[in-house]
Amino acid sequence: MRKINVAVVGASGMVGGELLELLESRRFPVGEFYPFNSGKKPASVFFRGKKYACAAPSFGSLKRAGIVFFVSTDEVAGKFAPRLAAAGTWCIDDSSRFRLEPGVPLVIPEVNGAELKPVKKLIAGPNCTLTGAAVALAGIHRKFRVTELRLATYQAVSGAGRAAMGRLEEELKAHFKKAAAPKLKDGKFPRPIAFNLFPQVGGFDAEGHSVEENKVEAELKKIWGDKKIRISSTAVRVPVLRGHSLAVWFKLARPCSEAELKKELLRTPGLKFFAKPEDYPTPLENGLRTKIVYAGRLRRAKTAANEFQLWIVSDNLYKGAALNSVQIAERIAGL
Ligand SMILES: NC(=O)c1ccc[n+]([C@@H]2O[C@H](COP(=O)([O-])OP(=O)(O)OC[C@H]3O[C@@H](n4cnc5c(N)ncnc54)[C@H](OP(=O)(O)O)[C@@H]3O)[C@@H](O)[C@H]2O)c1
């Protein structure tokens, strides 16, 4: 395969680190490699055994790449990606800046990979929370049509970046040293996270829904190409380091049996479904550097006819971010 020069904006971050490791382990045909960070503090990364210093990005420095991965902030993606894409550079953005922009494909390759087209050079990867549901229920939605979806999310701290992971570790250390919990000065979380959880991921809108809950709804509708489906969620941050879990309730347009759903789940691409109730996945066992989504505990809900429940776990940093981006790059490399 022909080599492609690759830039990673946010190479020193949580997702950036995973992305570099995946480009290497999956033998993506990287030619020249250009890592970037904010430039505010010195940072270096290792790639294919070589140490690279990160620098602040500029249009000229990014233009040298054939593919630019944006794993930094909405602002940085907004500043560079549209201009680069217009100039013919593939841009794969993991921030939320362009996810809902009309004309920008929001892609999970095994769900809607057909959205990838040579003329659409700017591609967005979805929020890490909905990825599990989008993959796990894709086949069921296609075949039986999900009309309503309710979710309770149990989101790992790494979903909020490296500093947030450090925050949990700091609070835990203080607890075991019997020291006072550190002050919430960095603004990463609204409440203490060690031995706690809170139903807030992002700020709240006028109706009281959080940013994360609104993202789950809007992005899932876009990925499944279905504006009619009704989605409501409660997003909860939990003291898990890595791996997001979801409890979902989904209503179907027509009656169907549990056996029919099991059959569909067992053949859904990118999903490992555990049919035995006691074989359910957990973030510690199934959310750490795992390349697929896991689901279990399928059962008929007691609240309505044609309503079922499922438990879903996925790695927020892999399938929820870095791996999904690399899979997009693998597809576009072949276009
Ligand atoms: N964590 C997840 O589970 C997850 C999942 C899906 C999507 N995402 C998205 O992926 C992106 C990265 O998240 P993360 O968790 O990896 O965050 P992170 O650990 O905080 O890393 C952020 C990275 O962006 C860089 N950066 C910040 N400002 C920059 C600027 N002005 N110019 C260039 N680089 C800059 C940082 O460099 P410095 O160290 O120099 O500041 C760092 O390398 C975010 O948009 C996030 O929403 C994250």
The ligand as a MOL file (V3000), in Angstrom:
LIG
                    3D

  0  0  0     0  0            999 V3000
M  V30 BEGIN CTAB
M  V30 COUNTS 48 52 0 0 0
M  V30 BEGIN ATOM
M  V30 1 N -11.1030 10.7280 26.0720 0
M  V30 2 C -12.0390 10.1330 25.3670 0
M  V30 3 O -12.5620 9.0560 25.7550 0
M  V30 4 C -12.5130 10.7240 24.0700 0
M  V30 5 C -13.4000 9.9940 23.3010 0
M  V30 6 C -13.8830 10.5330 22.0930 0
M  V30 7 C -13.4220 11.7480 21.6920 0
M  V30 8 N -12.5540 12.4440 22.4600 0 CHG=1
M  V30 9 C -12.1210 13.7450 21.9720 0
M  V30 10 O -10.7440 13.6390 21.6200 0
M  V30 11 C -10.0790 14.8810 21.8700 0
M  V30 12 C -8.8790 14.6510 22.7640 0
M  V30 13 O -9.3200 14.1330 23.9980 0
M  V30 14 P -8.3050 13.5700 25.0960 0
M  V30 15 O -9.1440 12.8290 26.0430 0
M  V30 16 O -7.1470 12.8980 24.4380 0 CHG=-1
M  V30 17 O -7.7990 14.9480 25.7740 0
M  V30 18 P -6.4170 15.2600 26.5120 0
M  V30 19 O -5.8550 14.0450 27.1480 0
M  V30 20 O -6.7000 16.4350 27.3640 0
M  V30 21 O -5.4170 15.6980 25.3290 0
M  V30 22 C -5.6170 16.8620 24.5580 0
M  V30 23 C -4.5080 17.0110 23.5330 0
M  V30 24 O -4.8030 18.1570 22.7060 0
M  V30 25 C -3.6720 19.0330 22.7240 0
M  V30 26 N -4.0640 20.4320 22.5640 0
M  V30 27 C -4.7600 21.2140 23.4230 0
M  V30 28 N -4.8610 22.4670 22.9250 0
M  V30 29 C -4.2060 22.4600 21.7380 0
M  V30 30 C -3.9370 23.4710 20.7500 0
M  V30 31 N -4.3660 24.7250 20.8870 0
M  V30 32 N -3.2190 23.1170 19.6500 0
M  V30 33 C -2.7770 21.8510 19.4840 0
M  V30 34 N -2.9830 20.8630 20.3910 0
M  V30 35 C -3.6930 21.1780 21.5090 0
M  V30 36 C -3.0380 18.7990 24.0850 0
M  V30 37 O -1.7070 19.2830 24.1000 0
M  V30 38 P -1.1110 19.9690 25.4650 0
M  V30 39 O -0.7780 18.8020 26.3470 0
M  V30 40 O 0.0420 20.7410 24.9810 0
M  V30 41 O -2.2130 20.8200 26.0300 0
M  V30 42 C -3.1330 17.2660 24.1450 0
M  V30 43 O -2.1300 16.6900 23.3380 0
M  V30 44 C -11.1560 15.8170 22.4490 0
M  V30 45 O -11.7010 16.5960 21.4200 0
M  V30 46 C -12.1920 14.8550 23.0090 0
M  V30 47 O -13.4750 15.4350 23.0290 0
M  V30 48 C -12.0730 11.9590 23.6350 0
M  V30 END ATOM
M  V30 BEGIN BOND
M  V30 1 1 1 2
M  V30 2 2 2 3
M  V30 3 1 2 4
M  V30 4 1 4 5
M  V30 5 2 4 48
M  V30 6 2 5 6
M  V30 7 1 6 7
M  V30 8 2 7 8
M  V30 9 1 8 9
M  V30 10 1 8 48
M  V30 11 1 9 10
M  V30 12 1 9 46
M  V30 13 1 10 11
M  V30 14 1 11 12
M  V30 15 1 11 44
M  V30 16 1 12 13
M  V30 17 1 13 14
M  V30 18 2 14 15
M  V30 19 1 14 16
M  V30 20 1 14 17
M  V30 21 1 17 18
M  V30 22 2 18 19
M  V30 23 1 18 20
M  V30 24 1 18 21
M  V30 25 1 21 22
M  V30 26 1 22 23
M  V30 27 1 23 24
M  V30 28 1 23 42
M  V30 29 1 24 25
M  V30 30 1 25 26
M  V30 31 1 25 36
M  V30 32 1 26 27
M  V30 33 1 26 35
M  V30 34 2 27 28
M  V30 35 1 28 29
M  V30 36 1 29 30
M  V30 37 2 29 35
M  V30 38 1 30 31
M  V30 39 2 30 32
M  V30 40 1 32 33
M  V30 41 2 33 34
M  V30 42 1 34 35
M  V30 43 1 36 37
M  V30 44 1 36 42
M  V30 45 1 37 38
M  V30 46 2 38 39
M  V30 47 1 38 40
M  V30 48 1 38 41
M  V30 49 1 42 43
M  V30 50 1 44 45
M  V30 51 1 44 46
M  V30 52 1 46 47
M  V30 END BOND
M  V30 END CTAB
M  END
